[in-house]
Amino acid sequence: MKSFFTKNRIPQLVLLGVIILITFYLIFNESGVISYYSLQGELNGIRAKVDSSKVRIVQLESEIDSLKDVRFKIEKVAREKYNLKKKGEKVFKIKEK
């Protein structure tokens, strides 16, 4: 009966062990495959936030431009946001239930 660890098998087992160690190292180290995919997820989330921020900036810039040009818009914002009124006006506050 032949032993499993013959002279011909030992180099093959050592090579297999080295390949397994290298594979585990490439998958589980700091800059491995698992870390790469988690960082890709974070990057995609940050890109989505940047895109939504760019859209919000465009909206705010258009609102600023309309406030610079349209007198009606300026008056509406002053009345609604800052509760300003003209002389002689009465302000009615309606409370919602």
Secondary structure as GFF3:
##gff-version 3
##sequence-region A 1 97
A	DSSP	alpha_helix	10	28	.	.	.	ID=ss1
A	DSSP	alpha_helix	33	69	.	.	.	ID=ss2
A	DSSP	alpha_helix	71	82	.	.	.	ID=ss3
###
